[in-house]
Amino acid sequence: MQQEYTYSRAFRIFIFCLVTPFALMPLLAVYGITTAGIKSPVEAFVAFICMVPCGALALYCINELLSVVTSDNNGIRYKSFLYSRELFWEEIKGYQWKEGALVLIPALKGKKKVKVSGQRPGSHKIADWIVARYPDLSDKITNEMVMAAYKADPNYHHKIRMAKYTARAFNIASFVLMVSCFAFIRSSPFTDMLRWLPLLMVAMLAAIPVALEYHKGWLIVSENKRQQTLPGILLAVLFCAAGLFVFGVPVFSLDLKILWTATLVIVIVFASWVVFASRHMKITMGNKIWGVISFLIFFTPAVFGSIVYLNTFFDHSPRQLFETTVYDKRISRGRSTSYYLVVLPWGPVSSKVSISVGKKKYEAAHINDVVTMELHDGALGIPWYTPLLLKR
C-alpha cells in the first residue's frame, strides 16, 4: 500500500517566513546593481553574499519543503521540483540518523541517498519499519572505517602528524595576519610601513592547493561534521578572506567587470586544483563535495580582495586628483551601520557615486562640500580611486 509523507502546512508556513528575507536578498541585490551599480569592493562583496549563498539557501529550503516522499511494496521515492530519487528495498544497504532525519544508504554505486525528515507527519512509521530491517550505518562506524583505511598505511603516525602541523601553521599564521590587517582601517605611518602584510596572505592562498596535493589526502579542506576526522585548512581561507577584505574597504575600482572576470577565472582554476587534489582523500564523496563548496564560498571573496590588493600595492603610476561635490548623505542600518556620501560625477565617472566612509567623516561632511578624489591606473590595468579630503 502506498504511503505519502509531506511537510505539514504549519511547518511550511513557519519555514517560508524564515526563508523569505533570504529569498528577497538576491532580488534586492539585482535591483541595486541595475539601478545604482557597484562602485566599491564592499558593495561587490555584499552583492556576492546576497546573490550566491542567500539564493542557494532559499532555493534549497523551498525545494525541500515542496518535496514529497512516497513508499510502497517495491521501494521508496523522493521527488521535488529540482530532482527525484528512488531506491528499491533490496538496493538499501542501511540507514543513518542525521539531525533528526533518516537517511537511506544505497548499496549500489550510482544510486543516490534518500532522506526522510522527522518533521514529515507519519514518518516515524516508515522509520520504525526500516530500523527493524536494516543495519545502522552511523557516522561513528563511517569514521572508524575511514580512519581504518588511513591507519593501514605503515607511515600513518608520521603523515598524520605532518598534516596537523601544516594545518596549524596555515590556520594560526592566517589568523595573526588577519588581526594585523585590522590596523589598516585607520591610516597611520605604522600601517604604511606594513602594507606588504596582505601579500603574505595572497601567497598563503596560492599555497593551499599545493599543500593539499603535497600531503596526498592526509590534509583536507573541511568535513561536514563537528568532529573532524582529518586536519583541515578551511579556517586559513576564511581568515585570509577577512583580512584582504579589510584592506580593500577604502579602495574603489572603476572597472568591476574586469575585476570579477579575473576573480571567477582564478577561482575556477584553483577550485579545479582542489578537486584534483581530493582524489587522494579517503573520506566520503559527500564530505569531498562539502569541502569544495566551502572552499568556493570563502575563496571567492579572498581572490577578489587579492586582486584589489595587488592592483594597488604594485601600482606606481602617478596619481590624478579630481574634485567633486557631496550631493547627498545616507545611512544603511542593519546588523551594522554603514555611512555613505553620494558625490556628483567627476573625471572618468559619469554618474553619481556612493562612497563608504567612517562615522566621523560622515558627520563632518555637509551637502555641497568638495571632495578630492585620488585616481590611479592600477598595476593590473584596473583603474582605482580613493577619496581624500573634504573641503568647504
Secondary structure as UniProt FT lines:
FT   STRAND          3..5
FT   HELIX           9..35
FT   HELIX           41..51
FT   HELIX           53..65
FT   STRAND          68..71
FT   STRAND          75..79
FT   STRAND          84..88
FT   HELIX           89..91
FT   STRAND          92..98
FT   TURN            99..100
FT   STRAND          101..106
FT   TURN            109..110
FT   STRAND          114..117
FT   TURN            118..119
FT   TURN            121..122
FT   HELIX           123..131
FT   TURN            132..133
FT   HELIX           139..151
FT   TURN            154..155
FT   HELIX           156..181
FT   HELIX           182..185
FT   HELIX           189..193
FT   TURN            194..196
FT   HELIX           197..215
FT   TURN            216..217
FT   HELIX           234..248
FT   TURN            249..250
FT   STRAND          252..253
FT   HELIX           256..277
FT   HELIX           278..280
FT   HELIX           285..313
FT   STRAND          320..333
FT   STRAND          337..343
FT   TURN            347..348
FT   STRAND          353..357
FT   HELIX           359..364
FT   TURN            367..368
FT   STRAND          370..376
FT   TURN            379..380
FT   STRAND          384..391
//
